[in-house]
Amino acid sequence: MKVLVTGGAGFIGSHLVDALLAAGHDVVGFDSLDPQVHPSGEWPPYLNPAAHWIRGDVRDADALAAALDGVEAIHHLAAFVGVGQSMYEIRRYIDGNNVGTAVLLEAAVARRDRIRKLIVASSMSLYGEGRYLDSRGAPIAPRPRSEAQLRAHDWTVYGPDGQPATPIPTDEEKLPQPTSVYAVSKRDQEELVLAVGNAYDIPTVALRFFNVYGPRQALSNPYTGVAAIFSSRLLAGRPPVVFEDGEQTRDFVHVSDIVQANVLALERDGANGQVVNVGTGRAVAIREVAETLARVLGRPIPPEITGQFRAGDIRHCVADISRARRLLGYEPRISFEEGMAQLAEWVAEQPPDDRFDEARQALEARRLIR
């Protein structure tokens, strides 16, 4: 097929372009080259020259029309990414993520007789807190922790009975409880795509990515994934900054496994009309990420555990990937240890570009870190 990848020059998009080309597809990469991700404003050198590259913004209907010429499938990855930044650049995130998706959908609907699949990149952030069990072993979906609790440095998630709750893998049936503007925008993106796809009989899939890491992640973007942020700090000889007590957990999934799920969703129809988690099912503490990267990068710098909290942060969220396995045949292939070693090899060849302090100051100035 001829496939369009929006955000094709980005971290995930560029790897997906490589995989689609390797699978024999004709690929169009579409990207605005946002300066927060691409500071030079130029096409990055790792892009595959076998793809057709178009510079454009998904909010530009004319640019999209040109990119969609002859296209039969779309992977929509273009989005502004950054939980913290979204809380003060609210209009930018809603405009880029939601309006951009709306413009893309109008263009797809105009070509609905030709579009065979539309896959949108969603995010685990829309869940808010993940699934838990209460003290009696019953499944619960707790509300966000209160301001008073966090100010008291009590990081625990409690059940309705007031007892500590136990985190378990989060399945797609958990109702979204987004705690950031970014998370709201991702929820709306996936609902827009699924609703329009259903109305116009365009097969659509929303893939809920968990915490993606790997080579090509923008080290210059202080709002990108925590593995890249920690790597930038360590390269510059500075400690990774970890909020709360560092024991909060996430599901870290290698970019190659994210690509695997995207290709499966394109080539198989089992997940059409569905939302699907893409992760590993393994919980990793944020402190462990910092310590692992310090070790594999050969930078023995312990993390700075701040005891502060960020507005909208959650405690635990790890993927239940049963649906991805059942509907797509997805199986994560890269372990956390192997993936971190691969990331370290790539990071070691990059120049230091630590911009975390400016991002931290912007959040503190707005009292989003307390």
N, C-alpha and C positions, 0 to 999 in steps of 0.2 A: 504493500500500500504506500501511498504518499502520505506522510505523517507530518503534522505541524507540532513543534514543541515550543510553547511560549516560555520565556525565561530560559531559553536554550543555551545561553552562554554562562549560566550560573552553575553553582556547585552541583546540584542534582541534575539539572537540565543537560549539562555537557556530558555527563556520564551516560545519561539516557540516550542522547543523540548517538554516542559511540555504539551502544548496544543495539539500537534500532538499525543502524547502518550494517552492523555485523550480522543482523538477522535478515538482511536483504531488502529492507524498506528504503524508500526514497524519502529523505528527511529535509525539512525546512526548519532551521533554527531562527527564532524570532526573539529579540531582546532589546531593551531600551538602553542597556549598559549604564544602569544607575550608578552614579559616582560613589555611593556608599559601599557598593560591592565591587565596582570596577573603577578604582581611583584614577587610573590613567585615561579613562574615557575611550580606550581602544579595545578591540577584540582581543581576548586573552590568547596567549600562544598555544595553549593546550587544545584549542578547538579543532575538531576534525574537518579537514578541508573538503572531504567528500560530501558534506552537507551544503545546502544552499542557505547562506546567512543573510538575514534582513534585520536592519536596525530600525526599531519602531516601538511605540508604546501601545499596549493593548487598549488604551482609551481612544486611540486614533483609528476610527472606522475605516478610513481610506487605506492606511498602512496595513491593517488587518485584511482588507479585501484583497490586496495584492499578495499577501502571504498565504491566503487560503486558496489561491488559484490551483485547481486540480486536487486539492487535499481531500483525503477520505477519512482521516482520523486525527484527533487532536489530543495532545497531552497539555493540560493547562497548569503550568507550574509558576507562571509569572505572578509575583506578589511581593509586597513589602513585608519583611520578616523582622520581628523584634517586639517581644512582649512589653518590655519597659518603655521603649521609644513610642510605641503605639498609644501609651497613656497620656502623652502630651502632644503628639502629632496626630491627633484624632482624625482630622479631616483628610490628611494625606493618606492614612491607612485605609479609611473607608472608600476614598475616591479611587485609589490604586487597586485595591483588592476587590471591592464590590462593584463599583462602576465599571472597572476594567472587565470584570467577569460578565456584566450585563451587556457591554458592547460586543464582547466575543460571542455571547449567546445569540444576540440578534444576527450577527454575521453567520453563525452556524445554522440558525433557523432558515435564513434565506437560501441556504445550500443543503437543506435537510435531506433531499433526495440522494445526495452523494455522500453525506457524512455517515460512516458506519460505526463510529465509536468516539465518545468524548469522555476523557478521564481527567478528573480534577484533583489537585493536591490539596487535601485537607490536613488537619492537625490534631494531635492528641490534646492540645491546649484547650479545645472546646469542652472537654470533659470537666474541667475544674479538678476538684479532688477525684481520685479514682474510686474503685470499689473497695469496700471494707467488710469485715465481719464484726458484729458486736460481741459483747462478752459471753453471750449464749451461743455464738456460732451462726447467727442469722445474718444474711447479707443486708448491707445498708449502703446508702449513698449520702455521706455526711455533708452538711453545709460547710462553707468556708469557716476557718477559724476566726474568732472575733479579734478586733483591735486590742481589747483589754488583755486577752490571753497572750497575744503575740508580744505586747509591751512587757508582760511579765516573764518573757522568755520561756513560756510553756509552749513547746512546739508540737505537742501531742495532738492527734485527732481523736476526739471522743465520740462515742455513740450516744443515742438518745437517753441511755440509762446513766450517763455521766462517767462511764468506765472507758478506759483506752480501747480504741478500735484497732483491729488487725488488718493491714492492707492485703488485698488479693488482686489477681489480674483483672483488668477492666475490660468488659465486653462491650460490643456496640449497642446493646440495649440500654445501657446506662444513659439516662437523660442528660444532655449537655447542661453544664453550669459554668459558662465562660466567665472568667474573672479578669479579663483584659480586653481592650479594644481589638487587639490582634485576634484573640480567640473568637470574639463576636464576629469579626470579618470572615474568619475561616468557616464558622458555622453557617453564616449566610451564603458564602460561596458554594458550599456543598449543597445546601438546600435549593439555591437558585438553579444549579446545574441539574439536579435530580428532578425538580419540578418541571423545568422546561423540557428536559429530555423525555419525561413521561408524557407531557402534553403533545409533543411533536413526533413521538415514536423514534427518538434518537437514542440508541443505547448509551447509557451513561454509568460511570462508576466513580464514587468518591473514596479515595484512599486516604485514611487517617494516619499520617506519618507520625511516628514517635520521635525520639531525639536522634536525629541523623548526624553522623560524623564521617569524616574520611578525607582523602586528598582532594584538593581544589576548594575546600571551604575557605571563604574570604577571611583571612587573618586581620585584614584592615577594618572589618566591620565589628564594632564593639557590642553590637546587639545580636550577633549571630549565635550559633550553638556554643554551649559552654566548653566543649572540648577545644574548639578553635580559640576562644577567648583565653582559656588557661594556657594553651600553647603559646600564644602571643606574649603573655606575661612571662612565661618561663624563658622564652628565647631572649627577652629583654633583661633577664636576670632578676625578675621581680616575682614575688609570691602570687600564686593564684588566689583570688579573693572568693571566699565561700561564705554565703549568708547562713543565718540561723546557726545550727550546730554542725552542719555538714552531713548529717545522717539522713536527710531527705533523699528519696530514691526516684530514679527515672529508668526508662528502658532505652538503652543506647543501641541503635541499629546502624550497621555499616551502609554506606551509600550504595554499594553493589547489591545489597538485599532490597533496598528501596527500588532500585532499577529493575531487579528481578520481578518484583510485584507489579510494576508498571507494564512490563512487557507481557506478563501473564494476563493482566487485565485487558490488554489490547487484543491478544490472540485467542483468548477464551471468553465465552459468554456467560459463565456460571455466576459472575458477580454483577451482571447488568442490573441497574436500578438499585444497587445496594451501597451501603457504606461499609468499609472494610479496614480494620486495623492492620498496620504494617509495623511490626516490631520484632522482638526476640522472645518476649515472655520472661526475661531475666531482669530482676531489680538490681540496680547498681547505685550505691550511695555517691553523692556528689563529691564528698571528701575523697572517696576511693578513686574517682576520675582524676582529681588533682594529683594524688600521690602516684598513681600509675603513670601519668604523663611525665611527671618529674623523673621517675625512674627510667622510662624508656627513652627519654630525651637526654639522659645523662646530666640533668640539672637538679641536684639534690636540694631543692628549696621547698621547705614545708609550706602548706597553704596557710593563708591568713583566715582564721575562722572568726568572723566579725561579731556574731551574736546579734546582728541587725536583721531586719526583714524587709522585703520589698512588697509594696502593695500588689496584690493579685497573685502572689506566689502560692503554690500548693505544697503539700507535704509529700505525697506519694501518688504515682500513677505509672503503672506497668501494663503492657498490652496482653490481653487474651487474644491469641492469634488463631483460635480454632476455626473461625469463619474463613480466614485467608487460606488456611490449609484445606478446608473442605471445598470451597468454591473455586479456588485458583490453583490448588496444588502447590502453594507457596511453602517454602521451608527455609528459614534463615541458615545461611552457610558460613558466615564469618563470626567467630567468637569474639567476645569483648577483648580478650588478650591479644588475639591475632590482629584485630582491627586497630587497636591502639598502637601496636608495633608498626603497622602499615602507615598510620597517620604520622607517627614520629619520623619515619623515613622521609616522608614528603615535607613535613614541617622543617626538618633539619636543613633543607635546601632553600628555604625561604628567608628573606630578610626580616628582621624584627620590625613589627608595626603595631605596637601596643597602644591602643587608644582607649583602654578601659577607663582610665582616670577621668577623661573628659565626659564619658557616658555616665560614670558614677556621679560626677559633680552636677550634671544636668538633672539626674534623678533626685539627688539630695536637695537641690535648689527648689524643687517642686514638692518636697516632702514625700516622695515616692519610695525613698529608703529611710527607715526610721529605726 
